[in-house]
Each structure stands twice: as structure tokens, then as C-alpha cells.
Amino acid sequence: YDVLQKKPQLPLDPSFSNLISRIAPYMTFRQISYVLNSSGRPSNHWQPFDLKRLRYVYSVKKKVQEISESYGGLSFLPQSFFVSIFLGEATRSSLRAPMDIVAENHVKPEAADHTKRTVLSKLRRHRLEGSSRLTEEDNEGFVMSPASRVASLSNLHLQHEQPRLASKYNSSSGVEDLLGDSLLGPQDVAILLQAGLTSVMKGSTVVQLNQRMLLDLMASQPRTFAIAVLAELGTPGSQGVPRALTSALMAFIEMDQSSFKPAHRIDIHNLLESWLPGLKIPRRDDYLAGGRWARQSYYDAIFGVSVSILDLAEVYSGLKLRIQRVRHSNESDPVPGPKEESFLTGVETSSDEFHNNANSKLATSINAAKEKIATADDLGKSAVFELKSSGKPSKECASCASAISAYKKAFAACAQVLSLDKNAFQAHWFKSFFRRNYDALMVKSVYDNVIEDVDNVRIWMDALRRGSSLRSTVPVCDGLESNYPRSILDDLDKVFSPISSTQGENSFITNPFFACPEKQKEQDIVDAIIAALFYDPSEREFIANDPLVRLLIPNDPGNYNFTIITAMGVITEGKKGRELEKAVERLKKKKRGVVTVRADTGTARSVDYNANKIEEAVEQAVKLGRPYGLVGYSQGCANEFNFESLMLSGTPDQQKLLISSETGLICRQLLFSAANGSVHGPAGEAKAHQLITMSEDFFKYQQGYFSRAFISSTLNIINDILDSDRVLPNRRSKFLSRRT
């Protein structure tokens, strides 16, 4: 990106132009789009051949991107026919590239007759002479494809000749051998293979020809390319999930080839073993009843192969990240911190010198902010004492007005510090004051909702209060103390039971506290909210004694120049969802004028897919000309962090979506965050694996009651149903169906 933006009036260096065109298949669609359309470079700055290659890869990736989240099952029945339109040209052009280099290096063809053979035939070999399986009619005009040639090589020495032959086509550089000459990247090939494996028309000649062309393309490239495709096959985005790759491999091994003559079909096991030296690909028949490995699990055997493939693909994953992601710093670089702490750790000055330096604007601002916080706290403590002694609300207390004014001056002083140092919030004093404000605003928000009777807040708070009664003491409506149960188990039914008039006059059930806020004192309601929301006793005590909480300081009135981007959990309707619907409506129409854009994240979708949908929502929000904040719920928090990572390491246009001072990201809110995952993930993985192996063992005993044809037909029907996005909307359901 630096080279593209540097000296935009001068043509690019030919070697750099060639490098970009070579790595284009490994780049993302967004990267190629930026290189061609957003970098500001005219077409004559590129080498003609490199520009042609870039444009072709751009068009291919655009079509693959359209397919990537829209394949599988009955919903996309005719898709394979549209795939074949561009797949043939893309694979043929990819196979032509190394042949041009062969001609330049004067490598002799392996066949004598050039005029009657196609470009593909120059890369193919005839089967071993004397094969008894091919009749004279079969041999006539038949040329073995690259995949067939590789799969048919039984001699280990011959199997290792192909990589050496491929190295002649490419540069002597190891990077060149790793990249290959394909116009389709490994992820593109994997997506197209997945589309064929999940097609409802697996027996169609078009689908099988598409798969054969992809296999030929993989076989014509260096072995590392094939390993990369296999790693991407079951784990889009190189997420490295062996269980998903296992299911995809099981479908890949059983690829339908019924449209080909038996002599022309590929032994997939041999093909995989040629790409994975040292690994033996399990055969299903050996693990069925009567097989030599009948007591062992076929799924476990394929799972072991999947783990090995992901290990072999680590080099590809590193190369892919190097090409697609921008690193702004190294692991050895220090973590950015507040300038105050960085300055104090230096040997050139001391703490006193920093704070007493009159020439330092930041030091002056920090000292002023700390002084104003201390002044506000002193006034706040006096105001809280008056509140408790007089029983008046904070709006009627004169000392409260002075304290609130002092706190607002402290807010402004902290904002000044943050404008001078964007990392100042990491300083201990700043972070502590920020957290106090966060808790105070949370209590204030709940208090307002209780008073205004918003939604069902009063009912929910009384339910929380009934639960918190097991661990804290809160006055009821009549100001009486309740008798708490000695055993939690003895009173669980009371906590979750409906309101009943037979449970005592002074119980939490017959005397709901939040249902009658007009009968309560302001500070009693604050105490009840704190007791219901906060669990840790020491935290409850600290918050209850904080004057910042007690004063119930609201945000300044008026409309805010701000946009909210929401991303909900694993189960959501995306932009049509109704999560936080009324709160969002109040923010826009009644109070703050804040616009909310719902990201169209999907149910059970991958974090990469959801991150792309958040990016679309952000692009929509940026058009409003406002800064934005992210609100995530559960898995939505992980999706948002992934979005931030992709944008920060993406193209300059993507980075601008985050760091722009006018329309960039300024804050985030995590609700019940699952950003770091949860125990359900690994526990579910382990249970799913165990369930699959147990089911496999169970069904082995059923083979004696049903014919092989009946079992195959039943599984095919179930696979077609589960591959449909109408059943599982993530369209990745093939992983589940293959386990069936």
C-alpha cells in the first residue's frame, strides 16, 4: 500500500507490478478492488500483462464471492451450470500459464504430435502401457488429465517427479514454487469444490465436470497448493477446525464420478496420498462390518488425517496472512500506553518534574483534571450526607447542585486530557474515574426507567430483587425488613414463583418494591437497584458509597452527533431483528436523536461472514457523516472484534472506517460478551465428536438388516435436505449432513 501511494505520478516498477499480479489469487477481493480502483493509479502505470491478469482475477473472485455464501441444497439447483461458464476458462487459463514458460525454457513436450493435441494435453500423460482395463475404443483419442495422471502413479519415485517438473516451470525461488500459476486461489478453489459437494445434482455431468476441472487444476500446481485447498475446504478463512475439515473430507473422498467411464475415474485416495506423502487415506469399506478395521472408527481415522492436513498447511496460513493482513507493529514492540506513564518511565525526568512542568500542556491538563475530580468528590460526599439526612431528592438539594456542577467540570477536564492523549484512559486514575461514571450511568438509567415505567423494567427489577433477597437486605414497600431463608434450596420455589396473596403480608412477593416507586424515597430506590444489579458485596458497598452514583447525574440534553451499529448474538434476524427495539426508538425519537443501524448478521454464521455484514452496516453509517459506536450482544461481541481486526489490518479504505476522526469508531459496548468464546464451544465439539463415533458404531450393527443400496439412497436424501439453506440457513450445513 505504501508503494502504491508513494509517487502516484510515476509508473510502477516492473518487478513490483509483476509481484502484485503473481500474488493476486491469494489476495482478498477487497484488496484487488483497492489496487485496481482506489489506489489512484492509471492503467498505464502497470505492465500490460500484469494488469490483464489482475483484472481477470478480480472478475473471477467477484463471481466466487457471490457463490461463497449461496450454495448447497435445493435452493441453488441450477448454480452448477452458471459455475461451469467461467470455471472452464479460469482453469484452462491457469493451466496455460506454465506451458508458456515451458516453451520459453525449451522443455521438450512428452508427445510427438503437437497439432492434434490441446493445451491441456501438453500437461498430460497416457496411462501406463499394457493396461488391461482400457479397450482399444477407450484408448482412442483419450488423454489423461493431470489429476488422473497423478492418481495413477503407483511408483513412489514417479510421484515425486511432478514437483520437480513443476519447479522447472516456475522460478527457482521457493516462494514461486509455493504460489503456483493458478488464476484461482486456494480459497476460491475450495469454495467451488464445496459448491459441487453440496449440490443436489451431484450425479449431473455438469457438476462432475466442474469437480474434475478443479481437481486437474490442483494437480497441475505445486503440492503445497493442493494442501492449501484441502485446508480451506472444510475451514473457510483458515480457522483450522479439524471436525469441519473431517466432514468435508468424507464428502470429498466419496465424490460422485458416475458420469465418467470406470476407466476414466480418479482414485481419490491415491490422489490425496500423492499430495500428502506419508499419510494413508482410510477407506470406508475397511471400517464397515466385516472389514479389517471394523472395530475402529472411520470418522476418527479421517479426523486424524484432517489434523495432519492442518499442520501441513501452517506454511500456507502464514503466507496468506502475510499477503492479506497489515501489521502495524511487531510482537516485540511495547504496548501503547498513556503518555503520562511512558514519560514517567523514562530516565530523563521524574514524576515531580513531569507534573510541575509548566510548559507541558498535557501535564497541566492532567493535574487540573485530578484536582477537579478531588474537589467534586469532596462536594459530593457533603451532598450525599445531606441527601440521607433530609430525605429530599437530589434535584431539591442545594449542595447537590454544586457537586453536580463540580463533576461536570471534572468531565470536561478529562475530555481535554483525552484530546491530548488518546491512550490516557489507560492511566489508573482515568480508568478508575471512567468506571465510576459507567456504573453511575447504569444506575441512573435503571432509575429513570423505573420512574418512567419503561417497558417491563419494574417487573424485571422486582424479579431481580426477589432473587437478590437470598444474599442482601433491602426494604420492602412498607419499610420493613424481610426474613431471608437460611437455605437457598429451601426458597428457590419462592424466588421463581408467581405473585401470590397467600405468601405473607411482608414478603417480597406481596409487597413489590419497584412497582410503587412513588411511595419510595429516591435514595432507597438507588439502594434497591444497587442491591439487585451488583453481586459482589465489596463492589456493592463501593458503589453505594460513591457520590457520583448517588447524585444521579444525567447526560446533557439534546441531540448527539453519533450513530450506533448493533450486532446481536448467534440467533438473530439481522437487520430485521427486534432486539432492543424500543430502546433504539427512544434514542432516536424521544431523547438523543441517535441513529441506529442494525448489522445484517445471520443465525449460526461464521464470524468472518458476520464481520463482513458489520462492515456493510458501518459503510452505511459513515454516509451519515457521524462517528459511530459498536453495540454487541453475546457472539455479536466476537463478530465486532473480528470486524475491527479485519478493518485495522485491511486496505487503507478499510482502515479509514476505524480511524477517521470524523466518521470513525469512537467506542463500543459489550452486552453479556462471548468475545472470548464460552465453555459451550469446546464442550460441544467434544460431545459432537463422541456422538458421531458412537452413532457410527451403532449403525454398523444395522447393516445386516438393510441393503447397501437402501442405506446409500437414504443418506443421499438426508444429505440433500440438510444441505438446503431452508433447513439450516448458514448454508454450511453440509458439515452436519456428512456426519449423517
Disulfide bonds with the S-S distance in Angstrom:
Cys477-Cys516 2.36
